[in-house]
């Protein structure tokens, strides 16, 4: 029995050392996130603009498809109040390296106004919308790259909706 007890206490002490290391690593992440408090909202604003532009384009595509296919939407849960919460997290280095390797998600072949004039109006509208989406996405990515250049890391921001029940569980 004494041997088992020694083995158990050794593994417990190893686990606690590992937990301390994990806690200190997460504290350093939290410190990094808090250092960028002054830039709070900038990344979120750019991200929202890029996603909204993409959503508008997707909505237009869905409207065109709805002429051919019925659209089924999920029912919204009722009775629970929700609120938006700002979530900040470090961008993984792999993502930053990808952004640095290919920072501009934009079409390689830019059309001049003369070339664009040769195409139908519908194509011209689509082309301008695509360029607008790409510009907003590029601005968002550039803001993350700028943060990385200045601080050595980047913090991404997003909003999530939390119900009152989830919020109370998080407080305990």
C-alpha positions as a Markdown table, in Angstrom:
| # | Residue | x | y | z |
|---|---|---|---|---|
| 1 | Unk | 0.0 | 0.0 | 0.0 |
| 2 | Unk | 2.8 | 2.4 | 0.8 |
| 3 | Unk | 4.3 | 2.0 | -2.7 |
| 4 | Unk | 1.0 | 2.8 | -4.4 |
| 5 | Unk | 0.6 | 5.9 | -2.2 |
| 6 | Unk | 4.1 | 7.1 | -3.2 |
| 7 | Unk | 3.3 | 6.6 | -6.9 |
| 8 | Unk | 0.0 | 8.4 | -6.5 |
| 9 | Unk | 1.6 | 11.4 | -4.7 |
| 10 | Unk | 4.4 | 11.6 | -7.3 |
| 11 | Unk | 1.9 | 11.7 | -10.2 |
| 12 | Unk | -0.2 | 14.2 | -8.3 |
| 13 | Unk | 2.8 | 16.5 | -7.8 |
| 14 | Unk | 3.7 | 16.1 | -11.5 |
| 15 | Unk | 0.2 | 17.1 | -12.4 |
| 16 | Unk | 0.2 | 20.1 | -10.2 |
| 17 | Unk | 3.5 | 21.3 | -11.8 |
| 18 | Unk | 1.9 | 20.9 | -15.2 |
| 19 | Unk | -1.1 | 22.8 | -14.1 |
| 20 | Unk | 1.0 | 25.6 | -12.7 |
| 21 | Unk | 2.9 | 25.8 | -16.1 |
| 22 | Unk | -0.4 | 25.9 | -18.0 |
| 23 | Unk | -1.8 | 28.6 | -15.6 |
| 24 | Unk | 1.3 | 30.7 | -16.1 |
| 25 | Unk | 1.1 | 30.3 | -19.9 |
| 26 | Unk | -2.5 | 31.4 | -19.9 |
| 27 | Unk | -1.7 | 34.3 | -17.6 |
| 28 | Unk | 0.9 | 35.5 | -20.1 |
| 29 | Unk | -1.7 | 35.3 | -22.9 |
| 30 | Unk | -4.1 | 37.3 | -20.7 |
| 31 | Unk | -1.4 | 39.9 | -20.1 |
| 32 | Unk | -0.8 | 40.2 | -23.9 |
| 33 | Unk | -4.4 | 40.6 | -24.5 |
| 34 | Unk | -4.8 | 43.3 | -21.8 |
| 35 | Unk | -1.8 | 45.2 | -23.2 |
| 36 | Unk | -3.7 | 45.8 | -26.4 |
| 37 | Unk | -6.7 | 47.4 | -24.6 |
| 38 | Unk | -6.0 | 50.7 | -26.3 |
| 39 | Unk | -6.8 | 49.2 | -29.7 |
| 40 | Unk | -10.0 | 47.6 | -28.5 |
| 41 | Unk | -12.7 | 47.8 | -31.1 |
| 42 | Unk | -10.5 | 48.6 | -34.1 |
| 43 | Unk | -10.1 | 44.9 | -35.1 |
| 44 | Unk | -13.7 | 44.2 | -34.3 |
| 45 | Unk | -14.9 | 47.1 | -36.5 |
| 46 | Unk | -12.8 | 46.0 | -39.5 |
| 47 | Unk | -13.9 | 42.4 | -39.0 |
| 48 | Unk | -17.5 | 43.3 | -38.9 |
| 49 | Unk | -17.2 | 45.5 | -42.0 |
| 50 | Unk | -15.6 | 42.6 | -43.9 |
| 51 | Unk | -18.1 | 40.0 | -42.7 |
| 52 | Unk | -21.0 | 42.4 | -43.4 |
| 53 | Unk | -19.9 | 43.0 | -46.9 |
| 54 | Unk | -19.5 | 39.3 | -47.5 |
| 55 | Unk | -22.9 | 38.7 | -45.9 |
| 56 | Unk | -24.5 | 41.2 | -48.2 |
| 57 | Unk | -23.0 | 39.5 | -51.2 |
| 58 | Unk | -24.1 | 36.1 | -49.9 |
| 59 | Unk | -27.6 | 37.4 | -49.3 |
| 60 | Unk | -27.9 | 38.6 | -52.9 |
| 61 | Unk | -26.8 | 35.2 | -54.0 |
| 62 | Unk | -29.3 | 33.5 | -51.7 |
| 63 | Unk | -32.1 | 35.7 | -53.2 |
| 64 | Unk | -31.1 | 34.7 | -56.7 |
| 65 | Unk | -31.1 | 31.0 | -55.6 |
| 66 | Unk | -34.4 | 31.3 | -53.8 |
| 67 | Unk | -36.0 | 31.8 | -57.2 |
| 68 | Unk | -35.1 | 28.2 | -58.0 |
| 69 | Unk | -35.0 | 26.6 | -54.5 |
| 70 | Unk | -37.0 | 27.1 | -51.4 |
| 71 | Unk | -35.1 | 28.4 | -48.4 |
| 72 | Unk | -35.7 | 26.8 | -44.9 |
| 73 | Unk | -34.7 | 28.8 | -41.9 |
| 74 | Unk | -34.3 | 27.5 | -38.3 |
| 75 | Unk | -36.7 | 28.7 | -35.7 |
| 76 | Unk | -35.3 | 31.2 | -33.2 |
| 77 | Unk | -35.6 | 30.2 | -29.5 |
| 78 | Unk | -37.9 | 32.5 | -27.6 |
| 79 | Unk | -38.2 | 33.7 | -24.1 |
| 80 | Unk | -34.5 | 34.0 | -23.2 |
| 81 | Unk | -32.8 | 37.3 | -23.2 |
| 82 | Unk | -29.4 | 37.5 | -25.0 |
| 83 | Unk | -26.6 | 40.0 | -24.8 |
| 84 | Unk | -23.5 | 40.5 | -26.8 |
| 85 | Unk | -20.1 | 39.9 | -25.2 |
| 86 | Unk | -16.7 | 41.0 | -26.5 |
| 87 | Unk | -14.4 | 38.0 | -26.9 |
| 88 | Unk | -10.6 | 38.7 | -27.4 |
| 89 | Unk | -8.1 | 35.9 | -28.2 |
| 90 | Unk | -4.6 | 35.7 | -29.5 |
| 91 | Unk | -4.2 | 34.9 | -33.2 |
| 92 | Unk | -2.2 | 31.7 | -33.6 |
| 93 | Unk | 1.2 | 32.3 | -35.1 |
| 94 | Unk | 0.4 | 30.0 | -38.0 |
| 95 | Unk | -2.5 | 32.3 | -39.1 |
| 96 | Unk | -0.2 | 35.4 | -38.8 |
| 97 | Unk | 2.4 | 33.6 | -41.0 |
| 98 | Unk | -0.3 | 32.8 | -43.6 |
| 99 | Unk | -1.4 | 36.5 | -43.6 |
| 100 | Unk | 2.2 | 37.6 | -44.0 |
| 101 | Unk | 2.8 | 35.2 | -46.8 |
| 102 | Unk | -0.4 | 36.2 | -48.7 |
| 103 | Unk | -1.6 | 39.4 | -47.2 |
| 104 | Unk | -4.0 | 40.5 | -50.0 |
| 105 | Unk | -7.0 | 38.2 | -50.8 |
| 106 | Unk | -7.8 | 40.1 | -54.0 |
| 107 | Unk | -8.1 | 39.1 | -57.6 |
| 108 | Unk | -4.8 | 39.2 | -59.6 |
| 109 | Unk | -6.4 | 40.6 | -62.7 |
| 110 | Unk | -7.7 | 44.1 | -62.1 |
| 111 | Unk | -9.9 | 45.4 | -64.8 |
| 112 | Unk | -9.5 | 48.9 | -66.0 |
| 113 | Unk | -12.6 | 51.1 | -66.3 |
| 114 | Unk | -12.4 | 50.7 | -70.1 |
| 115 | Unk | -12.2 | 46.9 | -69.9 |
| 116 | Unk | -15.0 | 46.9 | -67.4 |
| 117 | Unk | -17.2 | 49.1 | -69.6 |
| 118 | Unk | -17.1 | 46.3 | -72.3 |
| 119 | Unk | -19.0 | 44.0 | -69.9 |
| 120 | Unk | -22.7 | 44.0 | -69.0 |
| 121 | Unk | -24.0 | 46.2 | -66.1 |
| 122 | Unk | -24.7 | 43.1 | -63.9 |
| 123 | Unk | -21.0 | 42.0 | -64.3 |
| 124 | Unk | -19.8 | 45.5 | -63.4 |
| 125 | Unk | -21.9 | 45.6 | -60.3 |
| 126 | Unk | -20.7 | 42.1 | -59.3 |
| 127 | Unk | -17.1 | 43.1 | -59.9 |
| 128 | Unk | -17.3 | 46.3 | -57.8 |
| 129 | Unk | -19.0 | 44.3 | -54.9 |
| 130 | Unk | -16.2 | 41.7 | -55.1 |
| 131 | Unk | -13.5 | 44.3 | -55.0 |
| 132 | Unk | -15.2 | 46.0 | -52.1 |
| 133 | Unk | -15.4 | 42.8 | -50.1 |
| 134 | Unk | -11.7 | 42.0 | -50.9 |
| 135 | Unk | -10.7 | 45.5 | -49.8 |
| 136 | Unk | -12.5 | 45.2 | -46.4 |
| 137 | Unk | -11.0 | 41.8 | -45.8 |
| 138 | Unk | -7.6 | 43.1 | -46.7 |
| 139 | Unk | -8.0 | 46.0 | -44.3 |
| 140 | Unk | -8.9 | 43.6 | -41.5 |
| 141 | Unk | -5.9 | 41.4 | -42.2 |
| 142 | Unk | -3.6 | 44.4 | -42.5 |
| 143 | Unk | -4.7 | 45.5 | -39.0 |
| 144 | Unk | -3.8 | 42.1 | -37.6 |
| 145 | Unk | -0.4 | 42.3 | -39.4 |
| 146 | Unk | 0.2 | 45.8 | -38.1 |
| 147 | Unk | -0.5 | 44.6 | -34.5 |
| 148 | Unk | 1.9 | 41.7 | -35.0 |
| 149 | Unk | 4.6 | 44.0 | -36.4 |
| 150 | Unk | 4.2 | 46.4 | -33.4 |
| 151 | Unk | 3.8 | 44.0 | -30.5 |
| 152 | Unk | 5.0 | 40.6 | -31.7 |
| 153 | Unk | 1.6 | 39.1 | -31.5 |
| 154 | Unk | -2.0 | 40.0 | -32.6 |
| 155 | Unk | -5.3 | 39.9 | -30.7 |
| 156 | Unk | -8.5 | 39.2 | -32.6 |
| 157 | Unk | -11.9 | 40.4 | -31.3 |
| 158 | Unk | -15.3 | 39.0 | -31.9 |
| 159 | Unk | -18.8 | 39.3 | -30.4 |
| 160 | Unk | -20.8 | 36.4 | -29.3 |
| 161 | Unk | -24.4 | 36.3 | -28.0 |
| 162 | Unk | -24.9 | 34.9 | -24.5 |
| 163 | Unk | -28.2 | 34.0 | -23.0 |
| 164 | Unk | -28.9 | 35.0 | -19.4 |
| 165 | Unk | -28.6 | 31.3 | -18.4 |
| 166 | Unk | -25.1 | 31.0 | -19.9 |
| 167 | Unk | -24.0 | 34.3 | -18.3 |
| 168 | Unk | -25.0 | 33.1 | -14.8 |
| 169 | Unk | -23.1 | 29.8 | -15.4 |
| 170 | Unk | -20.0 | 31.7 | -16.3 |
| 171 | Unk | -20.1 | 33.8 | -13.2 |
| 172 | Unk | -20.1 | 30.8 | -10.8 |
